[in-house]
Amino acid sequence: MSENPELAAWVVRACAELGLEPLGAGEQDAILDLARDVAHNVARPGAPLTAFLLGVAVGRGADFEEARARLVALVDEG
């Protein structure tokens, strides 16, 4: 998980506020990696939008890792 204690505390608080299970270390890192790749390879504003879209997909029943992998592949396509 990110080494930033403020970020870690924020994520815990945000999950609690929204009634969500806390993110696992792997999930948080995977989301941050995806956002970084989108910001650097697509467009900076695409990072939060892509993270949101991933969350919507997972909320609608998509498998987190499968959906994330599909988005990573899309970024890699350019």
PyMOL Python script that loads the backbone (N, CA, C, O; Angstrom):
from pymol import cmd

cmd.read_pdbstr("""\
ATOM      1  N   MET A   1       0.846  -1.173   0.000  1.00  0.00           N
ATOM      2  CA  MET A   1       0.000   0.000   0.000  1.00  0.00           C
ATOM      3  C   MET A   1       0.886   1.229   0.000  1.00  0.00           C
ATOM      4  O   MET A   1       2.059   1.177   0.368  1.00  0.00           O
ATOM      5  N   SER A   2       0.315   2.296  -0.408  1.00  0.00           N
ATOM      6  CA  SER A   2       1.066   3.538  -0.450  1.00  0.00           C
ATOM      7  C   SER A   2       1.720   3.806   0.902  1.00  0.00           C
ATOM      8  O   SER A   2       1.160   3.495   1.953  1.00  0.00           O
ATOM      9  N   GLU A   3       2.901   4.382   0.854  1.00  0.00           N
ATOM     10  CA  GLU A   3       3.638   4.689   2.076  1.00  0.00           C
ATOM     11  C   GLU A   3       3.197   6.014   2.673  1.00  0.00           C
ATOM     12  O   GLU A   3       3.797   6.474   3.644  1.00  0.00           O
ATOM     13  N   ASN A   4       2.178   6.633   2.129  1.00  0.00           N
ATOM     14  CA  ASN A   4       1.689   7.921   2.585  1.00  0.00           C
ATOM     15  C   ASN A   4       0.632   7.702   3.672  1.00  0.00           C
ATOM     16  O   ASN A   4      -0.480   7.273   3.365  1.00  0.00           O
ATOM     17  N   PRO A   5       0.962   7.991   4.947  1.00  0.00           N
ATOM     18  CA  PRO A   5       0.000   7.744   6.018  1.00  0.00           C
ATOM     19  C   PRO A   5      -1.259   8.606   5.914  1.00  0.00           C
ATOM     20  O   PRO A   5      -2.340   8.177   6.314  1.00  0.00           O
ATOM     21  N   GLU A   6      -1.122   9.814   5.379  1.00  0.00           N
ATOM     22  CA  GLU A   6      -2.308  10.666   5.208  1.00  0.00           C
ATOM     23  C   GLU A   6      -3.259  10.053   4.188  1.00  0.00           C
ATOM     24  O   GLU A   6      -4.475  10.054   4.383  1.00  0.00           O
ATOM     25  N   LEU A   7      -2.702   9.530   3.101  1.00  0.00           N
ATOM     26  CA  LEU A   7      -3.532   8.885   2.090  1.00  0.00           C
ATOM     27  C   LEU A   7      -4.192   7.640   2.662  1.00  0.00           C
ATOM     28  O   LEU A   7      -5.385   7.418   2.451  1.00  0.00           O
ATOM     29  N   ALA A   8      -3.432   6.827   3.382  1.00  0.00           N
ATOM     30  CA  ALA A   8      -3.979   5.610   3.979  1.00  0.00           C
ATOM     31  C   ALA A   8      -5.128   5.949   4.928  1.00  0.00           C
ATOM     32  O   ALA A   8      -6.168   5.291   4.908  1.00  0.00           O
ATOM     33  N   ALA A   9      -4.943   6.968   5.750  1.00  0.00           N
ATOM     34  CA  ALA A   9      -5.993   7.375   6.682  1.00  0.00           C
ATOM     35  C   ALA A   9      -7.218   7.893   5.933  1.00  0.00           C
ATOM     36  O   ALA A   9      -8.354   7.613   6.315  1.00  0.00           O
ATOM     37  N   TRP A  10      -6.978   8.646   4.867  1.00  0.00           N
ATOM     38  CA  TRP A  10      -8.092   9.167   4.064  1.00  0.00           C
ATOM     39  C   TRP A  10      -8.904   8.032   3.458  1.00  0.00           C
ATOM     40  O   TRP A  10     -10.134   8.060   3.495  1.00  0.00           O
ATOM     41  N   VAL A  11      -8.235   7.045   2.908  1.00  0.00           N
ATOM     42  CA  VAL A  11      -8.936   5.927   2.271  1.00  0.00           C
ATOM     43  C   VAL A  11      -9.779   5.181   3.302  1.00  0.00           C
ATOM     44  O   VAL A  11     -10.918   4.811   3.018  1.00  0.00           O
ATOM     45  N   VAL A  12      -9.237   4.959   4.478  1.00  0.00           N
ATOM     46  CA  VAL A  12      -9.991   4.286   5.546  1.00  0.00           C
ATOM     47  C   VAL A  12     -11.223   5.110   5.909  1.00  0.00           C
ATOM     48  O   VAL A  12     -12.319   4.564   6.033  1.00  0.00           O
ATOM     49  N   ARG A  13     -11.049   6.422   6.079  1.00  0.00           N
ATOM     50  CA  ARG A  13     -12.178   7.285   6.423  1.00  0.00           C
ATOM     51  C   ARG A  13     -13.223   7.335   5.311  1.00  0.00           C
ATOM     52  O   ARG A  13     -14.424   7.290   5.575  1.00  0.00           O
ATOM     53  N   ALA A  14     -12.753   7.429   4.062  1.00  0.00           N
ATOM     54  CA  ALA A  14     -13.682   7.501   2.928  1.00  0.00           C
ATOM     55  C   ALA A  14     -14.478   6.201   2.801  1.00  0.00           C
ATOM     56  O   ALA A  14     -15.686   6.234   2.563  1.00  0.00           O
ATOM     57  N   CYS A  15     -13.817   5.075   2.956  1.00  0.00           N
ATOM     58  CA  CYS A  15     -14.520   3.784   2.891  1.00  0.00           C
ATOM     59  C   CYS A  15     -15.576   3.701   3.995  1.00  0.00           C
ATOM     60  O   CYS A  15     -16.709   3.289   3.745  1.00  0.00           O
ATOM     61  N   ALA A  16     -15.202   4.093   5.211  1.00  0.00           N
ATOM     62  CA  ALA A  16     -16.148   4.053   6.324  1.00  0.00           C
ATOM     63  C   ALA A  16     -17.340   4.968   6.052  1.00  0.00           C
ATOM     64  O   ALA A  16     -18.485   4.593   6.307  1.00  0.00           O
ATOM     65  N   GLU A  17     -17.077   6.149   5.543  1.00  0.00           N
ATOM     66  CA  GLU A  17     -18.147   7.118   5.260  1.00  0.00           C
ATOM     67  C   GLU A  17     -19.133   6.577   4.229  1.00  0.00           C
ATOM     68  O   GLU A  17     -20.335   6.831   4.314  1.00  0.00           O
ATOM     69  N   LEU A  18     -18.615   5.830   3.256  1.00  0.00           N
ATOM     70  CA  LEU A  18     -19.455   5.295   2.176  1.00  0.00           C
ATOM     71  C   LEU A  18     -19.992   3.905   2.480  1.00  0.00           C
ATOM     72  O   LEU A  18     -20.709   3.324   1.665  1.00  0.00           O
ATOM     73  N   GLY A  19     -19.652   3.368   3.646  1.00  0.00           N
ATOM     74  CA  GLY A  19     -20.135   2.035   4.017  1.00  0.00           C
ATOM     75  C   GLY A  19     -19.478   0.933   3.217  1.00  0.00           C
ATOM     76  O   GLY A  19     -20.096  -0.097   2.950  1.00  0.00           O
ATOM     77  N   LEU A  20     -18.219   1.142   2.827  1.00  0.00           N
ATOM     78  CA  LEU A  20     -17.491   0.167   2.014  1.00  0.00           C
ATOM     79  C   LEU A  20     -16.459  -0.568   2.850  1.00  0.00           C
ATOM     80  O   LEU A  20     -15.956  -0.041   3.842  1.00  0.00           O
ATOM     81  N   GLU A  21     -16.152  -1.777   2.443  1.00  0.00           N
ATOM     82  CA  GLU A  21     -15.047  -2.509   3.054  1.00  0.00           C
ATOM     83  C   GLU A  21     -13.762  -1.778   2.710  1.00  0.00           C
ATOM     84  O   GLU A  21     -13.636  -1.240   1.609  1.00  0.00           O
ATOM     85  N   PRO A  22     -12.798  -1.747   3.635  1.00  0.00           N
ATOM     86  CA  PRO A  22     -11.521  -1.097   3.321  1.00  0.00           C
ATOM     87  C   PRO A  22     -10.849  -1.744   2.116  1.00  0.00           C
ATOM     88  O   PRO A  22     -10.967  -2.950   1.901  1.00  0.00           O
ATOM     89  N   LEU A  23     -10.150  -0.940   1.342  1.00  0.00           N
ATOM     90  CA  LEU A  23      -9.397  -1.457   0.201  1.00  0.00           C
ATOM     91  C   LEU A  23      -8.217  -2.278   0.696  1.00  0.00           C
ATOM     92  O   LEU A  23      -7.576  -1.935   1.689  1.00  0.00           O
ATOM     93  N   GLY A  24      -7.943  -3.360  -0.006  1.00  0.00           N
ATOM     94  CA  GLY A  24      -6.735  -4.099   0.273  1.00  0.00           C
ATOM     95  C   GLY A  24      -5.538  -3.363  -0.301  1.00  0.00           C
ATOM     96  O   GLY A  24      -5.680  -2.531  -1.196  1.00  0.00           O
ATOM     97  N   ALA A  25      -4.368  -3.672   0.213  1.00  0.00           N
ATOM     98  CA  ALA A  25      -3.147  -3.012  -0.262  1.00  0.00           C
ATOM     99  C   ALA A  25      -2.986  -3.196  -1.764  1.00  0.00           C
ATOM    100  O   ALA A  25      -2.628  -2.252  -2.469  1.00  0.00           O
ATOM    101  N   GLY A  26      -3.243  -4.382  -2.254  1.00  0.00           N
ATOM    102  CA  GLY A  26      -3.106  -4.639  -3.683  1.00  0.00           C
ATOM    103  C   GLY A  26      -4.088  -3.852  -4.513  1.00  0.00           C
ATOM    104  O   GLY A  26      -3.743  -3.360  -5.588  1.00  0.00           O
ATOM    105  N   GLU A  27      -5.313  -3.726  -4.027  1.00  0.00           N
ATOM    106  CA  GLU A  27      -6.320  -2.961  -4.763  1.00  0.00           C
ATOM    107  C   GLU A  27      -5.933  -1.489  -4.842  1.00  0.00           C
ATOM    108  O   GLU A  27      -5.999  -0.880  -5.910  1.00  0.00           O
ATOM    109  N   GLN A  28      -5.531  -0.924  -3.717  1.00  0.00           N
ATOM    110  CA  GLN A  28      -5.168   0.496  -3.721  1.00  0.00           C
ATOM    111  C   GLN A  28      -3.997   0.746  -4.652  1.00  0.00           C
ATOM    112  O   GLN A  28      -4.023   1.698  -5.432  1.00  0.00           O
ATOM    113  N   ASP A  29      -2.975  -0.087  -4.584  1.00  0.00           N
ATOM    114  CA  ASP A  29      -1.814   0.095  -5.457  1.00  0.00           C
ATOM    115  C   ASP A  29      -2.197  -0.069  -6.925  1.00  0.00           C
ATOM    116  O   ASP A  29      -1.710   0.670  -7.780  1.00  0.00           O
ATOM    117  N   ALA A  30      -3.069  -1.035  -7.220  1.00  0.00           N
ATOM    118  CA  ALA A  30      -3.492  -1.260  -8.603  1.00  0.00           C
ATOM    119  C   ALA A  30      -4.259  -0.058  -9.153  1.00  0.00           C
ATOM    120  O   ALA A  30      -4.085   0.318 -10.312  1.00  0.00           O
ATOM    121  N   ILE A  31      -5.106   0.541  -8.320  1.00  0.00           N
ATOM    122  CA  ILE A  31      -5.858   1.721  -8.751  1.00  0.00           C
ATOM    123  C   ILE A  31      -4.916   2.896  -8.985  1.00  0.00           C
ATOM    124  O   ILE A  31      -5.041   3.612  -9.979  1.00  0.00           O
ATOM    125  N   LEU A  32      -3.981   3.091  -8.072  1.00  0.00           N
ATOM    126  CA  LEU A  32      -3.025   4.188  -8.227  1.00  0.00           C
ATOM    127  C   LEU A  32      -2.139   3.990  -9.455  1.00  0.00           C
ATOM    128  O   LEU A  32      -1.836   4.948 -10.165  1.00  0.00           O
ATOM    129  N   ASP A  33      -1.728   2.754  -9.702  1.00  0.00           N
ATOM    130  CA  ASP A  33      -0.913   2.470 -10.884  1.00  0.00           C
ATOM    131  C   ASP A  33      -1.695   2.748 -12.164  1.00  0.00           C
ATOM    132  O   ASP A  33      -1.163   3.339 -13.104  1.00  0.00           O
ATOM    133  N   LEU A  34      -2.961   2.321 -12.202  1.00  0.00           N
ATOM    134  CA  LEU A  34      -3.796   2.574 -13.371  1.00  0.00           C
ATOM    135  C   LEU A  34      -3.958   4.078 -13.591  1.00  0.00           C
ATOM    136  O   LEU A  34      -3.816   4.565 -14.712  1.00  0.00           O
ATOM    137  N   ALA A  35      -4.255   4.809 -12.516  1.00  0.00           N
ATOM    138  CA  ALA A  35      -4.430   6.260 -12.639  1.00  0.00           C
ATOM    139  C   ALA A  35      -3.147   6.923 -13.132  1.00  0.00           C
ATOM    140  O   ALA A  35      -3.199   7.826 -13.967  1.00  0.00           O
ATOM    141  N   ARG A  36      -2.008   6.489 -12.629  1.00  0.00           N
ATOM    142  CA  ARG A  36      -0.720   7.049 -13.069  1.00  0.00           C
ATOM    143  C   ARG A  36      -0.515   6.803 -14.556  1.00  0.00           C
ATOM    144  O   ARG A  36      -0.126   7.705 -15.297  1.00  0.00           O
ATOM    145  N   ASP A  37      -0.782   5.563 -14.988  1.00  0.00           N
ATOM    146  CA  ASP A  37      -0.573   5.223 -16.392  1.00  0.00           C
ATOM    147  C   ASP A  37      -1.496   6.019 -17.311  1.00  0.00           C
ATOM    148  O   ASP A  37      -1.079   6.467 -18.378  1.00  0.00           O
ATOM    149  N   VAL A  38      -2.750   6.193 -16.896  1.00  0.00           N
ATOM    150  CA  VAL A  38      -3.680   6.994 -17.694  1.00  0.00           C
ATOM    151  C   VAL A  38      -3.213   8.450 -17.741  1.00  0.00           C
ATOM    152  O   VAL A  38      -3.219   9.073 -18.802  1.00  0.00           O
ATOM    153  N   ALA A  39      -2.813   8.984 -16.594  1.00  0.00           N
ATOM    154  CA  ALA A  39      -2.365  10.383 -16.544  1.00  0.00           C
ATOM    155  C   ALA A  39      -1.165  10.625 -17.446  1.00  0.00           C
ATOM    156  O   ALA A  39      -1.076  11.669 -18.093  1.00  0.00           O
ATOM    157  N   HIS A  40      -0.245   9.676 -17.495  1.00  0.00           N
ATOM    158  CA  HIS A  40       0.974   9.861 -18.282  1.00  0.00           C
ATOM    159  C   HIS A  40       0.827   9.479 -19.753  1.00  0.00           C
ATOM    160  O   HIS A  40       1.518  10.026 -20.612  1.00  0.00           O
ATOM    161  N   ASN A  41      -0.073   8.540 -20.041  1.00  0.00           N
ATOM    162  CA  ASN A  41      -0.156   8.018 -21.408  1.00  0.00           C
ATOM    163  C   ASN A  41      -1.409   8.438 -22.175  1.00  0.00           C
ATOM    164  O   ASN A  41      -1.470   8.279 -23.394  1.00  0.00           O
ATOM    165  N   VAL A  42      -2.387   8.960 -21.484  1.00  0.00           N
ATOM    166  CA  VAL A  42      -3.623   9.392 -22.148  1.00  0.00           C
ATOM    167  C   VAL A  42      -3.784  10.895 -21.919  1.00  0.00           C
ATOM    168  O   VAL A  42      -3.503  11.698 -22.808  1.00  0.00           O
ATOM    169  N   ALA A  43      -4.225  11.257 -20.752  1.00  0.00           N
ATOM    170  CA  ALA A  43      -4.374  12.666 -20.364  1.00  0.00           C
ATOM    171  C   ALA A  43      -4.576  12.712 -18.859  1.00  0.00           C
ATOM    172  O   ALA A  43      -5.247  11.853 -18.287  1.00  0.00           O
ATOM    173  N   ARG A  44      -4.002  13.703 -18.232  1.00  0.00           N
ATOM    174  CA  ARG A  44      -4.081  13.819 -16.766  1.00  0.00           C
ATOM    175  C   ARG A  44      -5.523  13.754 -16.260  1.00  0.00           C
ATOM    176  O   ARG A  44      -5.783  13.026 -15.302  1.00  0.00           O
ATOM    177  N   PRO A  45      -6.484  14.490 -16.868  1.00  0.00           N
ATOM    178  CA  PRO A  45      -7.859  14.424 -16.367  1.00  0.00           C
ATOM    179  C   PRO A  45      -8.488  13.040 -16.519  1.00  0.00           C
ATOM    180  O   PRO A  45      -9.500  12.742 -15.885  1.00  0.00           O
ATOM    181  N   GLY A  46      -7.894  12.202 -17.352  1.00  0.00           N
ATOM    182  CA  GLY A  46      -8.423  10.856 -17.518  1.00  0.00           C
ATOM    183  C   GLY A  46      -8.182   9.954 -16.321  1.00  0.00           C
ATOM    184  O   GLY A  46      -8.857   8.935 -16.175  1.00  0.00           O
ATOM    185  N   ALA A  47      -7.232  10.306 -15.459  1.00  0.00           N
ATOM    186  CA  ALA A  47      -6.906   9.458 -14.306  1.00  0.00           C
ATOM    187  C   ALA A  47      -8.084   9.316 -13.342  1.00  0.00           C
ATOM    188  O   ALA A  47      -8.499   8.190 -13.065  1.00  0.00           O
ATOM    189  N   PRO A  48      -8.635  10.410 -12.822  1.00  0.00           N
ATOM    190  CA  PRO A  48      -9.766  10.227 -11.911  1.00  0.00           C
ATOM    191  C   PRO A  48     -11.010   9.691 -12.616  1.00  0.00           C
ATOM    192  O   PRO A  48     -11.791   8.947 -12.023  1.00  0.00           O
ATOM    193  N   LEU A  49     -11.191  10.066 -13.866  1.00  0.00           N
ATOM    194  CA  LEU A  49     -12.354   9.558 -14.598  1.00  0.00           C
ATOM    195  C   LEU A  49     -12.256   8.049 -14.794  1.00  0.00           C
ATOM    196  O   LEU A  49     -13.252   7.338 -14.663  1.00  0.00           O
ATOM    197  N   THR A  50     -11.063   7.562 -15.107  1.00  0.00           N
ATOM    198  CA  THR A  50     -10.871   6.126 -15.292  1.00  0.00           C
ATOM    199  C   THR A  50     -11.063   5.382 -13.979  1.00  0.00           C
ATOM    200  O   THR A  50     -11.673   4.312 -13.956  1.00  0.00           O
ATOM    201  N   ALA A  51     -10.547   5.939 -12.881  1.00  0.00           N
ATOM    202  CA  ALA A  51     -10.742   5.310 -11.574  1.00  0.00           C
ATOM    203  C   ALA A  51     -12.240   5.247 -11.236  1.00  0.00           C
ATOM    204  O   ALA A  51     -12.721   4.248 -10.701  1.00  0.00           O
ATOM    205  N   PHE A  52     -12.958   6.310 -11.552  1.00  0.00           N
ATOM    206  CA  PHE A  52     -14.403   6.321 -11.332  1.00  0.00           C
ATOM    207  C   PHE A  52     -15.092   5.245 -12.164  1.00  0.00           C
ATOM    208  O   PHE A  52     -15.933   4.501 -11.660  1.00  0.00           O
ATOM    209  N   LEU A  53     -14.726   5.169 -13.446  1.00  0.00           N
ATOM    210  CA  LEU A  53     -15.340   4.164 -14.321  1.00  0.00           C
ATOM    211  C   LEU A  53     -15.051   2.748 -13.837  1.00  0.00           C
ATOM    212  O   LEU A  53     -15.923   1.881 -13.894  1.00  0.00           O
ATOM    213  N   LEU A  54     -13.840   2.512 -13.366  1.00  0.00           N
ATOM    214  CA  LEU A  54     -13.502   1.207 -12.796  1.00  0.00           C
ATOM    215  C   LEU A  54     -14.402   0.915 -11.603  1.00  0.00           C
ATOM    216  O   LEU A  54     -14.915  -0.196 -11.467  1.00  0.00           O
ATOM    217  N   GLY A  55     -14.594   1.902 -10.741  1.00  0.00           N
ATOM    218  CA  GLY A  55     -15.462   1.721  -9.577  1.00  0.00           C
ATOM    219  C   GLY A  55     -16.900   1.441  -9.962  1.00  0.00           C
ATOM    220  O   GLY A  55     -17.556   0.595  -9.355  1.00  0.00           O
ATOM    221  N   VAL A  56     -17.391   2.145 -10.964  1.00  0.00           N
ATOM    222  CA  VAL A  56     -18.762   1.902 -11.433  1.00  0.00           C
ATOM    223  C   VAL A  56     -18.880   0.477 -11.965  1.00  0.00           C
ATOM    224  O   VAL A  56     -19.836  -0.231 -11.650  1.00  0.00           O
ATOM    225  N   ALA A  57     -17.914   0.061 -12.766  1.00  0.00           N
ATOM    226  CA  ALA A  57     -17.957  -1.294 -13.324  1.00  0.00           C
ATOM    227  C   ALA A  57     -17.959  -2.343 -12.218  1.00  0.00           C
ATOM    228  O   ALA A  57     -18.742  -3.291 -12.260  1.00  0.00           O
ATOM    229  N   VAL A  58     -17.094  -2.176 -11.241  1.00  0.00           N
ATOM    230  CA  VAL A  58     -17.025  -3.135 -10.130  1.00  0.00           C
ATOM    231  C   VAL A  58     -18.318  -3.084  -9.321  1.00  0.00           C
ATOM    232  O   VAL A  58     -18.826  -4.120  -8.892  1.00  0.00           O
ATOM    233  N   GLY A  59     -18.843  -1.893  -9.114  1.00  0.00           N
ATOM    234  CA  GLY A  59     -20.102  -1.758  -8.393  1.00  0.00           C
ATOM    235  C   GLY A  59     -21.266  -2.427  -9.102  1.00  0.00           C
ATOM    236  O   GLY A  59     -22.246  -2.823  -8.472  1.00  0.00           O
ATOM    237  N   ARG A  60     -21.152  -2.548 -10.401  1.00  0.00           N
ATOM    238  CA  ARG A  60     -22.199  -3.212 -11.190  1.00  0.00           C
ATOM    239  C   ARG A  60     -21.928  -4.698 -11.365  1.00  0.00           C
ATOM    240  O   ARG A  60     -22.641  -5.385 -12.096  1.00  0.00           O
ATOM    241  N   GLY A  61     -20.892  -5.193 -10.689  1.00  0.00           N
ATOM    242  CA  GLY A  61     -20.658  -6.634 -10.688  1.00  0.00           C
ATOM    243  C   GLY A  61     -19.436  -7.120 -11.429  1.00  0.00           C
ATOM    244  O   GLY A  61     -19.150  -8.316 -11.402  1.00  0.00           O
ATOM    245  N   ALA A  62     -18.703  -6.242 -12.091  1.00  0.00           N
ATOM    246  CA  ALA A  62     -17.498  -6.680 -12.805  1.00  0.00           C
ATOM    247  C   ALA A  62     -16.433  -7.107 -11.787  1.00  0.00           C
ATOM    248  O   ALA A  62     -16.362  -6.573 -10.680  1.00  0.00           O
ATOM    249  N   ASP A  63     -15.627  -8.058 -12.180  1.00  0.00           N
ATOM    250  CA  ASP A  63     -14.498  -8.476 -11.370  1.00  0.00           C
ATOM    251  C   ASP A  63     -13.452  -7.365 -11.386  1.00  0.00           C
ATOM    252  O   ASP A  63     -13.075  -6.884 -12.455  1.00  0.00           O
ATOM    253  N   PHE A  64     -12.984  -6.955 -10.212  1.00  0.00           N
ATOM    254  CA  PHE A  64     -12.037  -5.843 -10.116  1.00  0.00           C
ATOM    255  C   PHE A  64     -10.809  -6.076 -10.982  1.00  0.00           C
ATOM    256  O   PHE A  64     -10.459  -5.228 -11.803  1.00  0.00           O
ATOM    257  N   GLU A  65     -10.156  -7.209 -10.808  1.00  0.00           N
ATOM    258  CA  GLU A  65      -8.892  -7.452 -11.508  1.00  0.00           C
ATOM    259  C   GLU A  65      -9.102  -7.556 -13.013  1.00  0.00           C
ATOM    260  O   GLU A  65      -8.284  -7.061 -13.788  1.00  0.00           O
ATOM    261  N   GLU A  66     -10.183  -8.189 -13.427  1.00  0.00           N
ATOM    262  CA  GLU A  66     -10.451  -8.314 -14.866  1.00  0.00           C
ATOM    263  C   GLU A  66     -10.724  -6.944 -15.485  1.00  0.00           C
ATOM    264  O   GLU A  66     -10.198  -6.626 -16.552  1.00  0.00           O
ATOM    265  N   ALA A  67     -11.543  -6.137 -14.819  1.00  0.00           N
ATOM    266  CA  ALA A  67     -11.855  -4.804 -15.343  1.00  0.00           C
ATOM    267  C   ALA A  67     -10.601  -3.931 -15.383  1.00  0.00           C
ATOM    268  O   ALA A  67     -10.367  -3.213 -16.355  1.00  0.00           O
ATOM    269  N   ARG A  68      -9.798  -3.997 -14.318  1.00  0.00           N
ATOM    270  CA  ARG A  68      -8.561  -3.217 -14.278  1.00  0.00           C
ATOM    271  C   ARG A  68      -7.619  -3.639 -15.393  1.00  0.00           C
ATOM    272  O   ARG A  68      -7.019  -2.794 -16.057  1.00  0.00           O
ATOM    273  N   ALA A  69      -7.488  -4.943 -15.602  1.00  0.00           N
ATOM    274  CA  ALA A  69      -6.604  -5.453 -16.659  1.00  0.00           C
ATOM    275  C   ALA A  69      -7.074  -4.991 -18.038  1.00  0.00           C
ATOM    276  O   ALA A  69      -6.252  -4.679 -18.900  1.00  0.00           O
ATOM    277  N   ARG A  70      -8.366  -4.946 -18.248  1.00  0.00           N
ATOM    278  CA  ARG A  70      -8.885  -4.486 -19.537  1.00  0.00           C
ATOM    279  C   ARG A  70      -8.550  -3.011 -19.759  1.00  0.00           C
ATOM    280  O   ARG A  70      -8.214  -2.605 -20.872  1.00  0.00           O
ATOM    281  N   LEU A  71      -8.644  -2.218 -18.700  1.00  0.00           N
ATOM    282  CA  LEU A  71      -8.300  -0.800 -18.825  1.00  0.00           C
ATOM    283  C   LEU A  71      -6.802  -0.605 -19.031  1.00  0.00           C
ATOM    284  O   LEU A  71      -6.390   0.249 -19.816  1.00  0.00           O
ATOM    285  N   VAL A  72      -5.993  -1.384 -18.338  1.00  0.00           N
ATOM    286  CA  VAL A  72      -4.529  -1.322 -18.551  1.00  0.00           C
ATOM    287  C   VAL A  72      -4.211  -1.656 -19.998  1.00  0.00           C
ATOM    288  O   VAL A  72      -3.396  -0.980 -20.627  1.00  0.00           O
ATOM    289  N   ALA A  73      -4.846  -2.693 -20.533  1.00  0.00           N
ATOM    290  CA  ALA A  73      -4.607  -3.063 -21.938  1.00  0.00           C
ATOM    291  C   ALA A  73      -5.012  -1.937 -22.878  1.00  0.00           C
ATOM    292  O   ALA A  73      -4.344  -1.682 -23.880  1.00  0.00           O
ATOM    293  N   LEU A  74      -6.104  -1.268 -22.549  1.00  0.00           N
ATOM    294  CA  LEU A  74      -6.571  -0.156 -23.370  1.00  0.00           C
ATOM    295  C   LEU A  74      -5.551   0.985 -23.352  1.00  0.00           C
ATOM    296  O   LEU A  74      -5.278   1.593 -24.387  1.00  0.00           O
ATOM    297  N   VAL A  75      -4.997   1.270 -22.189  1.00  0.00           N
ATOM    298  CA  VAL A  75      -3.945   2.300 -22.093  1.00  0.00           C
ATOM    299  C   VAL A  75      -2.740   1.888 -22.907  1.00  0.00           C
ATOM    300  O   VAL A  75      -2.152   2.710 -23.610  1.00  0.00           O
ATOM    301  N   ASP A  76      -2.368   0.626 -22.819  1.00  0.00           N
ATOM    302  CA  ASP A  76      -1.186   0.126 -23.546  1.00  0.00           C
ATOM    303  C   ASP A  76      -1.381   0.191 -25.057  1.00  0.00           C
ATOM    304  O   ASP A  76      -0.413   0.343 -25.802  1.00  0.00           O
ATOM    305  N   GLU A  77      -2.629   0.076 -25.514  1.00  0.00           N
ATOM    306  CA  GLU A  77      -2.920   0.174 -26.951  1.00  0.00           C
ATOM    307  C   GLU A  77      -2.606   1.569 -27.478  1.00  0.00           C
ATOM    308  O   GLU A  77      -2.269   1.752 -28.648  1.00  0.00           O
ATOM    309  N   GLY A  78      -2.722   2.539 -26.593  1.00  0.00           N
ATOM    310  CA  GLY A  78      -2.445   3.926 -26.982  1.00  0.00           C
ATOM    311  C   GLY A  78      -3.606   4.520 -27.580  1.00  0.00           C
ATOM    312  O   GLY A  78      -3.570   5.686 -27.973  1.00  0.00           O
TER     313      GLY A  78
END
""", "prot")
cmd.dss("prot")
cmd.show_as("cartoon", "prot")
cmd.util.cbc("prot")
cmd.orient("prot")
